[in-house]
């Protein structure tokens, strides 16, 4: 998918003993998925993001604007 231009935050959770993924551009998606390794977490985050995009499109909802960082 060429629409994967959304911010994905990956953070270690000592309490859960795994990495957590947040997708802050999507309302209500604070901690969307997780993984035991960083690589697994990235893959799970991409999958979650793809699922959100498909869901938004199926419901006819406009996708949120991605956060854009600009170099200075």
mmJSON file of the N, C-alpha and C atoms, coordinates in Angstrom:
{"data_MODEL":{"atom_site":{
"group_PDB":["ATOM","ATOM","ATOM","ATOM","ATOM","ATOM","ATOM","ATOM","ATOM","ATOM","ATOM","ATOM","ATOM","ATOM","ATOM","ATOM","ATOM","ATOM","ATOM","ATOM","ATOM","ATOM","ATOM","ATOM","ATOM","ATOM","ATOM","ATOM","ATOM","ATOM","ATOM","ATOM","ATOM","ATOM","ATOM","ATOM","ATOM","ATOM","ATOM","ATOM","ATOM","ATOM","ATOM","ATOM","ATOM","ATOM","ATOM","ATOM","ATOM","ATOM","ATOM","ATOM","ATOM","ATOM","ATOM","ATOM","ATOM","ATOM","ATOM","ATOM","ATOM","ATOM","ATOM","ATOM","ATOM","ATOM","ATOM","ATOM","ATOM","ATOM","ATOM","ATOM","ATOM","ATOM","ATOM","ATOM","ATOM","ATOM","ATOM","ATOM","ATOM","ATOM","ATOM","ATOM","ATOM","ATOM","ATOM","ATOM","ATOM","ATOM","ATOM","ATOM","ATOM","ATOM","ATOM","ATOM","ATOM","ATOM","ATOM","ATOM","ATOM","ATOM","ATOM","ATOM","ATOM","ATOM","ATOM","ATOM","ATOM","ATOM","ATOM","ATOM","ATOM","ATOM","ATOM","ATOM","ATOM","ATOM","ATOM","ATOM","ATOM","ATOM","ATOM","ATOM","ATOM","ATOM","ATOM","ATOM","ATOM","ATOM","ATOM","ATOM","ATOM","ATOM","ATOM","ATOM","ATOM","ATOM","ATOM","ATOM","ATOM","ATOM","ATOM","ATOM","ATOM","ATOM","ATOM","ATOM","ATOM","ATOM","ATOM","ATOM","ATOM","ATOM","ATOM","ATOM","ATOM","ATOM","ATOM","ATOM","ATOM","ATOM","ATOM","ATOM","ATOM","ATOM","ATOM","ATOM","ATOM","ATOM","ATOM","ATOM","ATOM","ATOM","ATOM","ATOM","ATOM","ATOM","ATOM","ATOM","ATOM","ATOM","ATOM","ATOM","ATOM","ATOM","ATOM","ATOM","ATOM","ATOM","ATOM","ATOM","ATOM","ATOM","ATOM","ATOM","ATOM","ATOM","ATOM","ATOM","ATOM","ATOM","ATOM","ATOM","ATOM","ATOM","ATOM","ATOM","ATOM","ATOM","ATOM","ATOM","ATOM","ATOM","ATOM","ATOM"],
"id":[1,2,3,4,5,6,7,8,9,10,11,12,13,14,15,16,17,18,19,20,21,22,23,24,25,26,27,28,29,30,31,32,33,34,35,36,37,38,39,40,41,42,43,44,45,46,47,48,49,50,51,52,53,54,55,56,57,58,59,60,61,62,63,64,65,66,67,68,69,70,71,72,73,74,75,76,77,78,79,80,81,82,83,84,85,86,87,88,89,90,91,92,93,94,95,96,97,98,99,100,101,102,103,104,105,106,107,108,109,110,111,112,113,114,115,116,117,118,119,120,121,122,123,124,125,126,127,128,129,130,131,132,133,134,135,136,137,138,139,140,141,142,143,144,145,146,147,148,149,150,151,152,153,154,155,156,157,158,159,160,161,162,163,164,165,166,167,168,169,170,171,172,173,174,175,176,177,178,179,180,181,182,183,184,185,186,187,188,189,190,191,192,193,194,195,196,197,198,199,200,201,202,203,204,205,206,207,208,209,210,211,212,213,214,215,216],
"type_symbol":["N","C","C","N","C","C","N","C","C","N","C","C","N","C","C","N","C","C","N","C","C","N","C","C","N","C","C","N","C","C","N","C","C","N","C","C","N","C","C","N","C","C","N","C","C","N","C","C","N","C","C","N","C","C","N","C","C","N","C","C","N","C","C","N","C","C","N","C","C","N","C","C","N","C","C","N","C","C","N","C","C","N","C","C","N","C","C","N","C","C","N","C","C","N","C","C","N","C","C","N","C","C","N","C","C","N","C","C","N","C","C","N","C","C","N","C","C","N","C","C","N","C","C","N","C","C","N","C","C","N","C","C","N","C","C","N","C","C","N","C","C","N","C","C","N","C","C","N","C","C","N","C","C","N","C","C","N","C","C","N","C","C","N","C","C","N","C","C","N","C","C","N","C","C","N","C","C","N","C","C","N","C","C","N","C","C","N","C","C","N","C","C","N","C","C","N","C","C","N","C","C","N","C","C","N","C","C","N","C","C","N","C","C","N","C","C"],
"label_atom_id":["N","CA","C","N","CA","C","N","CA","C","N","CA","C","N","CA","C","N","CA","C","N","CA","C","N","CA","C","N","CA","C","N","CA","C","N","CA","C","N","CA","C","N","CA","C","N","CA","C","N","CA","C","N","CA","C","N","CA","C","N","CA","C","N","CA","C","N","CA","C","N","CA","C","N","CA","C","N","CA","C","N","CA","C","N","CA","C","N","CA","C","N","CA","C","N","CA","C","N","CA","C","N","CA","C","N","CA","C","N","CA","C","N","CA","C","N","CA","C","N","CA","C","N","CA","C","N","CA","C","N","CA","C","N","CA","C","N","CA","C","N","CA","C","N","CA","C","N","CA","C","N","CA","C","N","CA","C","N","CA","C","N","CA","C","N","CA","C","N","CA","C","N","CA","C","N","CA","C","N","CA","C","N","CA","C","N","CA","C","N","CA","C","N","CA","C","N","CA","C","N","CA","C","N","CA","C","N","CA","C","N","CA","C","N","CA","C","N","CA","C","N","CA","C","N","CA","C","N","CA","C","N","CA","C","N","CA","C","N","CA","C","N","CA","C","N","CA","C","N","CA","C"],
"label_alt_id":[null,null,null,null,null,null,null,null,null,null,null,null,null,null,null,null,null,null,null,null,null,null,null,null,null,null,null,null,null,null,null,null,null,null,null,null,null,null,null,null,null,null,null,null,null,null,null,null,null,null,null,null,null,null,null,null,null,null,null,null,null,null,null,null,null,null,null,null,null,null,null,null,null,null,null,null,null,null,null,null,null,null,null,null,null,null,null,null,null,null,null,null,null,null,null,null,null,null,null,null,null,null,null,null,null,null,null,null,null,null,null,null,null,null,null,null,null,null,null,null,null,null,null,null,null,null,null,null,null,null,null,null,null,null,null,null,null,null,null,null,null,null,null,null,null,null,null,null,null,null,null,null,null,null,null,null,null,null,null,null,null,null,null,null,null,null,null,null,null,null,null,null,null,null,null,null,null,null,null,null,null,null,null,null,null,null,null,null,null,null,null,null,null,null,null,null,null,null,null,null,null,null,null,null,null,null,null,null,null,null,null,null,null,null,null,null],
"label_comp_id":["UNK","UNK","UNK","UNK","UNK","UNK","UNK","UNK","UNK","UNK","UNK","UNK","UNK","UNK","UNK","UNK","UNK","UNK","UNK","UNK","UNK","UNK","UNK","UNK","UNK","UNK","UNK","UNK","UNK","UNK","UNK","UNK","UNK","UNK","UNK","UNK","UNK","UNK","UNK","UNK","UNK","UNK","UNK","UNK","UNK","UNK","UNK","UNK","UNK","UNK","UNK","UNK","UNK","UNK","UNK","UNK","UNK","UNK","UNK","UNK","UNK","UNK","UNK","UNK","UNK","UNK","UNK","UNK","UNK","UNK","UNK","UNK","UNK","UNK","UNK","UNK","UNK","UNK","UNK","UNK","UNK","UNK","UNK","UNK","UNK","UNK","UNK","UNK","UNK","UNK","UNK","UNK","UNK","UNK","UNK","UNK","UNK","UNK","UNK","UNK","UNK","UNK","UNK","UNK","UNK","UNK","UNK","UNK","UNK","UNK","UNK","UNK","UNK","UNK","UNK","UNK","UNK","UNK","UNK","UNK","UNK","UNK","UNK","UNK","UNK","UNK","UNK","UNK","UNK","UNK","UNK","UNK","UNK","UNK","UNK","UNK","UNK","UNK","UNK","UNK","UNK","UNK","UNK","UNK","UNK","UNK","UNK","UNK","UNK","UNK","UNK","UNK","UNK","UNK","UNK","UNK","UNK","UNK","UNK","UNK","UNK","UNK","UNK","UNK","UNK","UNK","UNK","UNK","UNK","UNK","UNK","UNK","UNK","UNK","UNK","UNK","UNK","UNK","UNK","UNK","UNK","UNK","UNK","UNK","UNK","UNK","UNK","UNK","UNK","UNK","UNK","UNK","UNK","UNK","UNK","UNK","UNK","UNK","UNK","UNK","UNK","UNK","UNK","UNK","UNK","UNK","UNK","UNK","UNK","UNK","UNK","UNK","UNK","UNK","UNK","UNK"],
"label_asym_id":["A","A","A","A","A","A","A","A","A","A","A","A","A","A","A","A","A","A","A","A","A","A","A","A","A","A","A","A","A","A","A","A","A","A","A","A","A","A","A","A","A","A","A","A","A","A","A","A","A","A","A","A","A","A","A","A","A","A","A","A","A","A","A","A","A","A","A","A","A","A","A","A","A","A","A","A","A","A","A","A","A","A","A","A","A","A","A","A","A","A","A","A","A","A","A","A","A","A","A","A","A","A","A","A","A","A","A","A","A","A","A","A","A","A","A","A","A","A","A","A","A","A","A","A","A","A","A","A","A","A","A","A","A","A","A","A","A","A","A","A","A","A","A","A","A","A","A","A","A","A","A","A","A","A","A","A","A","A","A","A","A","A","A","A","A","A","A","A","A","A","A","A","A","A","A","A","A","A","A","A","A","A","A","A","A","A","A","A","A","A","A","A","A","A","A","A","A","A","A","A","A","A","A","A","A","A","A","A","A","A","A","A","A","A","A","A"],
"label_entity_id":["1","1","1","1","1","1","1","1","1","1","1","1","1","1","1","1","1","1","1","1","1","1","1","1","1","1","1","1","1","1","1","1","1","1","1","1","1","1","1","1","1","1","1","1","1","1","1","1","1","1","1","1","1","1","1","1","1","1","1","1","1","1","1","1","1","1","1","1","1","1","1","1","1","1","1","1","1","1","1","1","1","1","1","1","1","1","1","1","1","1","1","1","1","1","1","1","1","1","1","1","1","1","1","1","1","1","1","1","1","1","1","1","1","1","1","1","1","1","1","1","1","1","1","1","1","1","1","1","1","1","1","1","1","1","1","1","1","1","1","1","1","1","1","1","1","1","1","1","1","1","1","1","1","1","1","1","1","1","1","1","1","1","1","1","1","1","1","1","1","1","1","1","1","1","1","1","1","1","1","1","1","1","1","1","1","1","1","1","1","1","1","1","1","1","1","1","1","1","1","1","1","1","1","1","1","1","1","1","1","1","1","1","1","1","1","1"],
"label_seq_id":[1,1,1,2,2,2,3,3,3,4,4,4,5,5,5,6,6,6,7,7,7,8,8,8,9,9,9,10,10,10,11,11,11,12,12,12,13,13,13,14,14,14,15,15,15,16,16,16,17,17,17,18,18,18,19,19,19,20,20,20,21,21,21,22,22,22,23,23,23,24,24,24,25,25,25,26,26,26,27,27,27,28,28,28,29,29,29,30,30,30,31,31,31,32,32,32,33,33,33,34,34,34,35,35,35,36,36,36,37,37,37,38,38,38,39,39,39,40,40,40,41,41,41,42,42,42,43,43,43,44,44,44,45,45,45,46,46,46,47,47,47,48,48,48,49,49,49,50,50,50,51,51,51,52,52,52,53,53,53,54,54,54,55,55,55,56,56,56,57,57,57,58,58,58,59,59,59,60,60,60,61,61,61,62,62,62,63,63,63,64,64,64,65,65,65,66,66,66,67,67,67,68,68,68,69,69,69,70,70,70,71,71,71,72,72,72],
"pdbx_PDB_ins_code":[null,null,null,null,null,null,null,null,null,null,null,null,null,null,null,null,null,null,null,null,null,null,null,null,null,null,null,null,null,null,null,null,null,null,null,null,null,null,null,null,null,null,null,null,null,null,null,null,null,null,null,null,null,null,null,null,null,null,null,null,null,null,null,null,null,null,null,null,null,null,null,null,null,null,null,null,null,null,null,null,null,null,null,null,null,null,null,null,null,null,null,null,null,null,null,null,null,null,null,null,null,null,null,null,null,null,null,null,null,null,null,null,null,null,null,null,null,null,null,null,null,null,null,null,null,null,null,null,null,null,null,null,null,null,null,null,null,null,null,null,null,null,null,null,null,null,null,null,null,null,null,null,null,null,null,null,null,null,null,null,null,null,null,null,null,null,null,null,null,null,null,null,null,null,null,null,null,null,null,null,null,null,null,null,null,null,null,null,null,null,null,null,null,null,null,null,null,null,null,null,null,null,null,null,null,null,null,null,null,null,null,null,null,null,null,null],
"Cartn_x":[0.845,0.0,0.88,0.566,1.355,0.825,-0.194,-0.773,-0.175,0.886,1.454,2.364,1.829,2.606,2.193,1.783,1.306,2.36,2.305,3.234,2.927,3.979,3.858,4.879,4.401,5.287,5.444,6.693,6.997,7.708,7.181,7.716,7.764,8.847,8.973,8.11,7.384,6.579,7.165,7.768,8.329,7.215,6.079,4.924,4.417,4.34,3.83,4.932,6.193,7.35,7.3,6.928,6.887,6.899,7.057,6.972,5.501,5.076,3.719,3.758,2.706,2.602,1.431,1.696,0.648,0.565,-0.655,-0.901,-1.638,-0.904,-1.531,-2.32,-2.119,-2.899,-4.345,-4.596,-5.944,-6.552,-7.658,-8.285,-8.646,-8.392,-8.753,-7.848,-6.683,-5.779,-4.49,-4.614,-3.412,-2.452,-2.828,-1.979,-2.73,-2.348,-3.098,-2.636,-1.333,-0.816,0.499,1.147,2.39,3.23,4.414,5.293,6.391,6.946,8.026,9.378,9.564,10.802,10.452,11.456,11.223,10.739,11.367,11.005,9.568,9.187,7.814,6.83,7.218,6.357,6.139,7.185,7.051,6.082,6.246,5.362,3.919,3.722,2.372,1.784,2.616,2.158,1.716,2.487,2.104,0.78,0.635,-0.6,-1.793,-1.612,-2.681,-3.042,-2.04,-2.267,-3.023,-2.613,-3.312,-4.768,-5.01,-6.375,-7.22,-6.626,-7.35,-7.725,-6.793,-7.057,-8.184,-8.136,-9.187,-10.527,-10.529,-11.765,-12.352,-11.511,-11.966,-12.563,-11.861,-12.331,-13.64,-13.763,-14.987,-16.181,-15.936,-17.002,-17.247,-16.466,-16.607,-16.127,-15.303,-14.758,-13.5,-13.322,-12.073,-10.912,-9.781,-8.595,-8.105,-7.601,-7.032,-5.785,-5.494,-4.28,-3.079,-2.06,-0.871,-0.062,0.569,1.486,2.69,3.057,4.182,5.284,6.469,7.636,8.426,8.83,9.593,10.992,11.941,13.338,13.559,14.374,14.689,16.101],
"Cartn_y":[-1.194,0.0,1.245,2.155,3.375,4.444,4.116,5.089,4.981,4.232,4.025,5.176,6.38,7.564,8.117,7.23,7.64,7.372,8.186,8.044,6.759,5.998,4.803,4.939,4.916,5.017,3.626,3.221,1.928,2.2,1.617,1.874,0.567,0.358,-0.819,-0.64,-1.686,-1.688,-2.701,-2.204,-3.082,-3.902,-3.249,-3.908,-5.088,-4.887,-5.935,-6.841,-6.426,-7.173,-7.385,-6.319,-6.362,-4.931,-4.805,-3.504,-3.215,-1.978,-1.551,-0.596,-0.607,0.269,1.214,2.496,3.516,4.107,4.44,5.082,6.389,7.426,8.644,9.458,9.233,9.975,9.484,8.306,7.735,7.899,8.641,8.873,7.555,7.505,6.333,5.136,5.32,4.204,4.315,4.532,4.755,3.573,2.409,1.223,0.209,0.082,-0.705,-2.16,-2.408,-3.768,-3.859,-5.003,-5.206,-6.283,-6.529,-7.587,-7.875,-9.066,-9.465,-8.921,-8.745,-8.164,-6.882,-6.047,-4.798,-5.077,-6.057,-6.39,-6.895,-7.757,-8.274,-7.135,-6.211,-5.085,-4.18,-3.918,-3.114,-3.797,-5.105,-5.851,-5.804,-5.978,-5.926,-4.523,-3.505,-2.123,-1.831,-2.303,-2.122,-2.82,-4.026,-4.788,-4.057,-3.541,-2.799,-1.546,-0.86,0.349,0.018,-1.033,-1.458,-1.802,-2.487,-2.845,-1.611,-0.626,0.619,1.322,1.388,2.043,1.328,0.008,-0.773,-0.528,-0.503,-0.274,1.106,2.129,3.493,3.547,2.947,2.978,2.203,1.051,0.253,0.996,1.81,2.585,3.92,4.213,5.483,6.677,6.423,7.485,8.06,9.362,9.929,9.556,9.27,8.956,10.225,10.104,11.282,11.758,13.03,13.571,13.036,12.538,12.063,13.253,13.01,14.005,14.097,15.314,15.505,16.26,15.697,16.361,16.973,18.207,18.87,19.179,18.892,19.195,20.686,21.206,22.637,22.863],
"Cartn_z":[0.0,0.0,0.0,-0.884,-0.948,-0.002,0.798,1.72,3.126,3.296,4.623,5.022,4.975,5.316,6.669,7.543,8.858,9.925,10.955,12.073,12.84,13.159,13.975,15.105,16.319,17.479,18.077,18.254,18.863,20.178,21.229,22.568,23.36,24.087,24.935,26.175,26.554,27.778,28.752,29.809,30.833,31.481,31.698,32.335,31.503,30.166,29.279,28.733,28.928,28.45,26.934,26.226,24.767,24.235,22.924,22.273,21.954,22.107,21.783,20.602,19.79,18.627,18.818,18.629,18.62,17.218,16.802,15.509,15.794,16.203,16.718,15.695,14.403,13.411,13.335,13.875,13.875,15.267,15.376,16.689,17.378,18.68,19.472,19.277,18.687,18.398,19.211,20.53,21.324,21.228,21.684,21.555,20.729,19.482,18.503,18.429,18.576,18.462,19.232,19.178,19.928,19.249,19.797,19.307,20.301,20.212,21.122,20.686,19.368,18.856,18.109,17.893,17.176,15.75,15.099,13.722,13.64,14.563,14.599,14.862,15.715,16.048,14.851,14.083,12.865,11.9,11.692,10.786,11.284,12.582,13.154,13.034,13.192,13.054,11.633,10.654,9.247,8.953,9.477,9.27,9.899,11.103,11.776,10.986,10.477,9.683,8.396,7.721,6.509,6.812,7.931,8.324,8.607,9.262,9.537,8.243,7.3,6.024,5.284,5.235,4.57,5.256,6.572,7.328,7.044,7.071,6.769,5.362,4.399,3.014,2.855,3.531,3.446,4.03,5.062,5.694,5.005,3.974,3.275,4.077,5.067,5.921,5.284,5.364,4.85,5.778,5.18,5.984,6.662,7.895,8.549,7.812,7.935,7.331,8.11,7.41,8.118,8.67,9.791,10.35,9.424,9.062,8.144,8.876,8.855,9.431,8.284,8.46,7.42,7.908,7.059,7.395,7.291,8.172,8.136,7.69],
"occupancy":[1.0,1.0,1.0,1.0,1.0,1.0,1.0,1.0,1.0,1.0,1.0,1.0,1.0,1.0,1.0,1.0,1.0,1.0,1.0,1.0,1.0,1.0,1.0,1.0,1.0,1.0,1.0,1.0,1.0,1.0,1.0,1.0,1.0,1.0,1.0,1.0,1.0,1.0,1.0,1.0,1.0,1.0,1.0,1.0,1.0,1.0,1.0,1.0,1.0,1.0,1.0,1.0,1.0,1.0,1.0,1.0,1.0,1.0,1.0,1.0,1.0,1.0,1.0,1.0,1.0,1.0,1.0,1.0,1.0,1.0,1.0,1.0,1.0,1.0,1.0,1.0,1.0,1.0,1.0,1.0,1.0,1.0,1.0,1.0,1.0,1.0,1.0,1.0,1.0,1.0,1.0,1.0,1.0,1.0,1.0,1.0,1.0,1.0,1.0,1.0,1.0,1.0,1.0,1.0,1.0,1.0,1.0,1.0,1.0,1.0,1.0,1.0,1.0,1.0,1.0,1.0,1.0,1.0,1.0,1.0,1.0,1.0,1.0,1.0,1.0,1.0,1.0,1.0,1.0,1.0,1.0,1.0,1.0,1.0,1.0,1.0,1.0,1.0,1.0,1.0,1.0,1.0,1.0,1.0,1.0,1.0,1.0,1.0,1.0,1.0,1.0,1.0,1.0,1.0,1.0,1.0,1.0,1.0,1.0,1.0,1.0,1.0,1.0,1.0,1.0,1.0,1.0,1.0,1.0,1.0,1.0,1.0,1.0,1.0,1.0,1.0,1.0,1.0,1.0,1.0,1.0,1.0,1.0,1.0,1.0,1.0,1.0,1.0,1.0,1.0,1.0,1.0,1.0,1.0,1.0,1.0,1.0,1.0,1.0,1.0,1.0,1.0,1.0,1.0,1.0,1.0,1.0,1.0,1.0,1.0,1.0,1.0,1.0,1.0,1.0,1.0],
"B_iso_or_equiv":[0.0,0.0,0.0,0.0,0.0,0.0,0.0,0.0,0.0,0.0,0.0,0.0,0.0,0.0,0.0,0.0,0.0,0.0,0.0,0.0,0.0,0.0,0.0,0.0,0.0,0.0,0.0,0.0,0.0,0.0,0.0,0.0,0.0,0.0,0.0,0.0,0.0,0.0,0.0,0.0,0.0,0.0,0.0,0.0,0.0,0.0,0.0,0.0,0.0,0.0,0.0,0.0,0.0,0.0,0.0,0.0,0.0,0.0,0.0,0.0,0.0,0.0,0.0,0.0,0.0,0.0,0.0,0.0,0.0,0.0,0.0,0.0,0.0,0.0,0.0,0.0,0.0,0.0,0.0,0.0,0.0,0.0,0.0,0.0,0.0,0.0,0.0,0.0,0.0,0.0,0.0,0.0,0.0,0.0,0.0,0.0,0.0,0.0,0.0,0.0,0.0,0.0,0.0,0.0,0.0,0.0,0.0,0.0,0.0,0.0,0.0,0.0,0.0,0.0,0.0,0.0,0.0,0.0,0.0,0.0,0.0,0.0,0.0,0.0,0.0,0.0,0.0,0.0,0.0,0.0,0.0,0.0,0.0,0.0,0.0,0.0,0.0,0.0,0.0,0.0,0.0,0.0,0.0,0.0,0.0,0.0,0.0,0.0,0.0,0.0,0.0,0.0,0.0,0.0,0.0,0.0,0.0,0.0,0.0,0.0,0.0,0.0,0.0,0.0,0.0,0.0,0.0,0.0,0.0,0.0,0.0,0.0,0.0,0.0,0.0,0.0,0.0,0.0,0.0,0.0,0.0,0.0,0.0,0.0,0.0,0.0,0.0,0.0,0.0,0.0,0.0,0.0,0.0,0.0,0.0,0.0,0.0,0.0,0.0,0.0,0.0,0.0,0.0,0.0,0.0,0.0,0.0,0.0,0.0,0.0,0.0,0.0,0.0,0.0,0.0,0.0],
"pdbx_formal_charge":[null,null,null,null,null,null,null,null,null,null,null,null,null,null,null,null,null,null,null,null,null,null,null,null,null,null,null,null,null,null,null,null,null,null,null,null,null,null,null,null,null,null,null,null,null,null,null,null,null,null,null,null,null,null,null,null,null,null,null,null,null,null,null,null,null,null,null,null,null,null,null,null,null,null,null,null,null,null,null,null,null,null,null,null,null,null,null,null,null,null,null,null,null,null,null,null,null,null,null,null,null,null,null,null,null,null,null,null,null,null,null,null,null,null,null,null,null,null,null,null,null,null,null,null,null,null,null,null,null,null,null,null,null,null,null,null,null,null,null,null,null,null,null,null,null,null,null,null,null,null,null,null,null,null,null,null,null,null,null,null,null,null,null,null,null,null,null,null,null,null,null,null,null,null,null,null,null,null,null,null,null,null,null,null,null,null,null,null,null,null,null,null,null,null,null,null,null,null,null,null,null,null,null,null,null,null,null,null,null,null,null,null,null,null,null,null],
"auth_seq_id":[1,1,1,2,2,2,3,3,3,4,4,4,5,5,5,6,6,6,7,7,7,8,8,8,9,9,9,10,10,10,11,11,11,12,12,12,13,13,13,14,14,14,15,15,15,16,16,16,17,17,17,18,18,18,19,19,19,20,20,20,21,21,21,22,22,22,23,23,23,24,24,24,25,25,25,26,26,26,27,27,27,28,28,28,29,29,29,30,30,30,31,31,31,32,32,32,33,33,33,34,34,34,35,35,35,36,36,36,37,37,37,38,38,38,39,39,39,40,40,40,41,41,41,42,42,42,43,43,43,44,44,44,45,45,45,46,46,46,47,47,47,48,48,48,49,49,49,50,50,50,51,51,51,52,52,52,53,53,53,54,54,54,55,55,55,56,56,56,57,57,57,58,58,58,59,59,59,60,60,60,61,61,61,62,62,62,63,63,63,64,64,64,65,65,65,66,66,66,67,67,67,68,68,68,69,69,69,70,70,70,71,71,71,72,72,72],
"auth_comp_id":["UNK","UNK","UNK","UNK","UNK","UNK","UNK","UNK","UNK","UNK","UNK","UNK","UNK","UNK","UNK","UNK","UNK","UNK","UNK","UNK","UNK","UNK","UNK","UNK","UNK","UNK","UNK","UNK","UNK","UNK","UNK","UNK","UNK","UNK","UNK","UNK","UNK","UNK","UNK","UNK","UNK","UNK","UNK","UNK","UNK","UNK","UNK","UNK","UNK","UNK","UNK","UNK","UNK","UNK","UNK","UNK","UNK","UNK","UNK","UNK","UNK","UNK","UNK","UNK","UNK","UNK","UNK","UNK","UNK","UNK","UNK","UNK","UNK","UNK","UNK","UNK","UNK","UNK","UNK","UNK","UNK","UNK","UNK","UNK","UNK","UNK","UNK","UNK","UNK","UNK","UNK","UNK","UNK","UNK","UNK","UNK","UNK","UNK","UNK","UNK","UNK","UNK","UNK","UNK","UNK","UNK","UNK","UNK","UNK","UNK","UNK","UNK","UNK","UNK","UNK","UNK","UNK","UNK","UNK","UNK","UNK","UNK","UNK","UNK","UNK","UNK","UNK","UNK","UNK","UNK","UNK","UNK","UNK","UNK","UNK","UNK","UNK","UNK","UNK","UNK","UNK","UNK","UNK","UNK","UNK","UNK","UNK","UNK","UNK","UNK","UNK","UNK","UNK","UNK","UNK","UNK","UNK","UNK","UNK","UNK","UNK","UNK","UNK","UNK","UNK","UNK","UNK","UNK","UNK","UNK","UNK","UNK","UNK","UNK","UNK","UNK","UNK","UNK","UNK","UNK","UNK","UNK","UNK","UNK","UNK","UNK","UNK","UNK","UNK","UNK","UNK","UNK","UNK","UNK","UNK","UNK","UNK","UNK","UNK","UNK","UNK","UNK","UNK","UNK","UNK","UNK","UNK","UNK","UNK","UNK","UNK","UNK","UNK","UNK","UNK","UNK"],
"auth_asym_id":["A","A","A","A","A","A","A","A","A","A","A","A","A","A","A","A","A","A","A","A","A","A","A","A","A","A","A","A","A","A","A","A","A","A","A","A","A","A","A","A","A","A","A","A","A","A","A","A","A","A","A","A","A","A","A","A","A","A","A","A","A","A","A","A","A","A","A","A","A","A","A","A","A","A","A","A","A","A","A","A","A","A","A","A","A","A","A","A","A","A","A","A","A","A","A","A","A","A","A","A","A","A","A","A","A","A","A","A","A","A","A","A","A","A","A","A","A","A","A","A","A","A","A","A","A","A","A","A","A","A","A","A","A","A","A","A","A","A","A","A","A","A","A","A","A","A","A","A","A","A","A","A","A","A","A","A","A","A","A","A","A","A","A","A","A","A","A","A","A","A","A","A","A","A","A","A","A","A","A","A","A","A","A","A","A","A","A","A","A","A","A","A","A","A","A","A","A","A","A","A","A","A","A","A","A","A","A","A","A","A","A","A","A","A","A","A"],
"auth_atom_id":["N","CA","C","N","CA","C","N","CA","C","N","CA","C","N","CA","C","N","CA","C","N","CA","C","N","CA","C","N","CA","C","N","CA","C","N","CA","C","N","CA","C","N","CA","C","N","CA","C","N","CA","C","N","CA","C","N","CA","C","N","CA","C","N","CA","C","N","CA","C","N","CA","C","N","CA","C","N","CA","C","N","CA","C","N","CA","C","N","CA","C","N","CA","C","N","CA","C","N","CA","C","N","CA","C","N","CA","C","N","CA","C","N","CA","C","N","CA","C","N","CA","C","N","CA","C","N","CA","C","N","CA","C","N","CA","C","N","CA","C","N","CA","C","N","CA","C","N","CA","C","N","CA","C","N","CA","C","N","CA","C","N","CA","C","N","CA","C","N","CA","C","N","CA","C","N","CA","C","N","CA","C","N","CA","C","N","CA","C","N","CA","C","N","CA","C","N","CA","C","N","CA","C","N","CA","C","N","CA","C","N","CA","C","N","CA","C","N","CA","C","N","CA","C","N","CA","C","N","CA","C","N","CA","C","N","CA","C","N","CA","C","N","CA","C","N","CA","C","N","CA","C"],
"pdbx_PDB_model_num":[1,1,1,1,1,1,1,1,1,1,1,1,1,1,1,1,1,1,1,1,1,1,1,1,1,1,1,1,1,1,1,1,1,1,1,1,1,1,1,1,1,1,1,1,1,1,1,1,1,1,1,1,1,1,1,1,1,1,1,1,1,1,1,1,1,1,1,1,1,1,1,1,1,1,1,1,1,1,1,1,1,1,1,1,1,1,1,1,1,1,1,1,1,1,1,1,1,1,1,1,1,1,1,1,1,1,1,1,1,1,1,1,1,1,1,1,1,1,1,1,1,1,1,1,1,1,1,1,1,1,1,1,1,1,1,1,1,1,1,1,1,1,1,1,1,1,1,1,1,1,1,1,1,1,1,1,1,1,1,1,1,1,1,1,1,1,1,1,1,1,1,1,1,1,1,1,1,1,1,1,1,1,1,1,1,1,1,1,1,1,1,1,1,1,1,1,1,1,1,1,1,1,1,1,1,1,1,1,1,1,1,1,1,1,1,1]
}}}
